[in-house]
Amino acid sequence: MKPIFKEFILNFFLFYAFLAYADYVLVPDVPFSSQCVALCLMAFFIVDAYINSVERYGIKPLFCHHLCLGGAAVVLLTLGQFSMEELGGIGFNFSEKEKYGYYQYLAIKSILNLSGLFALPSLIAFARKKLKSPLVTVGKPKE
């Protein structure tokens, strides 16, 4: 199978995982512990799939791959900066007990921020590699 098709299938599957999480997990009937476990598994899978996709799936570092990786990192880091009320508005079911609710909020923020931070080094390495390519000149041109 060609790498572009593998990349398309991987990106489609991960996009569908986001939609399924939003539609089936971030609902009022699902307890917070199930939401947290599903978020951990999904965040780990997304970061692992994109970082290891070159070796595991044979996908060369294409533009779309790093665009999706960068998007995932930005979304995870952005969600990690939301307040407790904003995350509750999205659909996270924090405990009514204030102390437990804050612990749950801290756990969600940690998961989101750590997942985004694990995705960023791969994206930064790609950007550095592209900046060192001969097509980009920095400083004085050679004479």
Residue pairs with C-beta under 8 A, 6 or more apart in sequence:
3 58
3 59
3 60
3 62
4 62
6 57
6 58
6 59
7 53
7 59
7 62
7 64
7 65
8 64
10 49
10 53
10 57
10 59
11 64
11 65
11 68
14 45
14 46
14 49
14 68
14 72
17 42
17 45
17 46
18 42
21 38
21 39
21 42
22 91
24 30
25 34
25 35
25 38
25 39
25 91
26 35
26 90
26 91
26 92
27 91
28 91
28 93
30 93
31 93
32 92
32 93
32 94
32 95
32 104
35 91
35 92
35 93
36 104
36 107
36 108
36 111
39 108
39 111
39 112
40 111
43 76
43 111
43 112
43 115
44 115
46 72
46 115
46 119
47 72
47 115
47 118
47 119
50 65
50 68
50 69
50 72
50 119
50 122
51 69
51 118
51 119
51 122
53 59
53 65
54 60
54 61
59 65
61 126
66 123
66 126
69 119
69 122
69 123
70 123
72 116
72 119
73 116
73 117
73 119
73 120
73 123
74 116
75 116
76 112
76 113
76 115
76 116
76 119
77 112
77 113
77 116
77 117
79 87
79 90
79 112
80 109
80 112
80 113
80 116
82 90
84 94
84 101
84 102
84 105
87 94
87 105
87 108
88 94
92 104
92 108
94 100
94 101
94 104
94 105
95 101
95 104
130 136
131 138
